[in-house]
Amino acid sequence: MRISTFFYTVKQGAKNIWKNKMFSLASIATMSACIFLFGVFYSVVVNFQSVVREVESGVAVTVFFEDDVTQKQMDEVGEQIGKRVEVSKKVFVSADEAWKNFQKIYFKGAEDMAEGFLEDNPLAHSAHYEVYMNDISMQNSLVTYIQSLKGVKEVKSSDIAANTLTDFNRLIGYVSAGIILILLCVAVFLISNTVTIGIAVRKEEIAIMKLIGATDFFVRAPFIVEGILIGIIGSVLPLALLYYMYRNIIVYVGEKFRWLSGMLEFLPVDKVFSTLVPVGLLLGVGIGLLGSRMTIKKHLKV
Amino acid sequence: MIKLENVSKAYSAGIPALNDVNLHIEQGEFVFVVGDSGSGKSTLIKLLLKELEPTKGSIMINNHRLGNIRHKDIPKFRRNIGVVFQDFRLLKDRNVYENVAFAQRAIGTPVKTMRRKVPAVLSMVGLAAKYKSYPKEISGGEQQRVAIARALVNEPKILLADEPTGNLDAHNAWEIMKLLEEINQRGTTVLVVTHNQDIVRAMKKRVITMRKGVVIEDERTGEDYED
């Protein structure tokens, strides 16, 4: 395509938007609303997922060994566990450390009571591994695997914690996908309407173009450009607004609700928007492209 | 060259718009097609532009059999045919220059060529001075000249004019016909569909008369043409 034709096409696409001001505005507004809601949803979901991940990272599987297992065998089991992809961290707690931890918790303020066990560790066979996971939904398979290892006596895990977090994560995924899908359909429908009006308004021009030998591409391109431009404008506006809002909200919540800081850590603005901006723009352009392509295919027989 | 062999066109069951038409128009000819409303003149133009497909028969234009032209090649084919309508069909939001340049832009002509050819063709139709005017600022005759300039700017071998004088007064109608004759003298085949008997009689060109979709007369010189 010639550069002059490219610029002409872009100019015509922009002109189309201007010619159908009201419909274009309606499309841009709807697109903005969709991308805005998507952005809000995304921000909430990624922050929530970050909290869930934080919780998940604290959920551990505890691996106990048979009484006659040697340190070397325990190290080997540890090595095997460490090779699993779902394992993020493993911590070995020896019998002595286990006893010390126990004392810290249960003999606090009454240390003299523990002196009776000076030579005798009541948790002599309590050496164990605490295994932390990247993905808690894989807990069951990991437990089954560890149980199959030689020397392992018992694997303790919290099924309720794992299942609840997994189910919750899945639910959030489904709800977000559902809402986003509905919003996208509405946006595509509205852009399609705007382009249909554009085609009706330019019916005569299109007829003339066809008669003087314009290619299909030349006739169709301005409408595609129109859809893409609506998509770009309709995504840049809400993304800018979201950026401004998110930045201020995390500052505001951080200052006004200090007591939340231990429970709720907002992701930094750059981390959220480094994904949200390209995804939002791509979504806008994609919706614009899809809406105009569908309409052209249906209404513009060239 | 335009050649129709046993061409029929029926829109639906009933009397066909064209019925077994045979025509042969040589390169460089000037031909009038006359007939009452419903005689099939407009259908003929649409078939020549490949806006419609014949129900039967074959059409050859410039050695291309229209039935063999694929959909994607239609734009290329149409670039060899200029077309002018009774209602001018100019783009109202663009000035004279832009209306003519539009035809060049639509086929991807480089801007440099456009800047040379558009003023030249506007000069030819006598509108060089009005290149900045918008359609509503010029007369009907001038609007038709712009339409002719637009049809000619891509240098087609054939010019089809569907009632080009239908919306014009006698003076402007004559001016347009003189312009069409001049274009024909430069080598372009001109086919004019018209109701204007005075012009047809005075021009003394080949006249094809149609009635109810059939060619009933083909007066080669126009000398003996009578309404």
Boltz contact constraints between the chains, C-beta under 6 A:
constraints:
  - contact:
      token1: [A, 2]
      token2: [B, 108]
      max_distance: 6.0
  - contact:
      token1: [A, 4]
      token2: [B, 111]
      max_distance: 6.0
  - contact:
      token1: [A, 5]
      token2: [B, 108]
      max_distance: 6.0
  - contact:
      token1: [A, 8]
      token2: [B, 105]
      max_distance: 6.0
  - contact:
      token1: [A, 205]
      token2: [B, 91]
      max_distance: 6.0
  - contact:
      token1: [A, 208]
      token2: [B, 89]
      max_distance: 6.0
  - contact:
      token1: [A, 209]
      token2: [B, 106]
      max_distance: 6.0
  - contact:
      token1: [A, 211]
      token2: [B, 83]
      max_distance: 6.0
  - contact:
      token1: [A, 212]
      token2: [B, 103]
      max_distance: 6.0
  - contact:
      token1: [A, 212]
      token2: [B, 106]
      max_distance: 6.0
  - contact:
      token1: [A, 213]
      token2: [B, 75]
      max_distance: 6.0
  - contact:
      token1: [A, 213]
      token2: [B, 78]
      max_distance: 6.0
  - contact:
      token1: [A, 213]
      token2: [B, 79]
      max_distance: 6.0
  - contact:
      token1: [A, 213]
      token2: [B, 107]
      max_distance: 6.0
  - contact:
      token1: [A, 214]
      token2: [B, 106]
      max_distance: 6.0
  - contact:
      token1: [A, 215]
      token2: [B, 75]
      max_distance: 6.0
  - contact:
      token1: [A, 218]
      token2: [B, 106]
      max_distance: 6.0
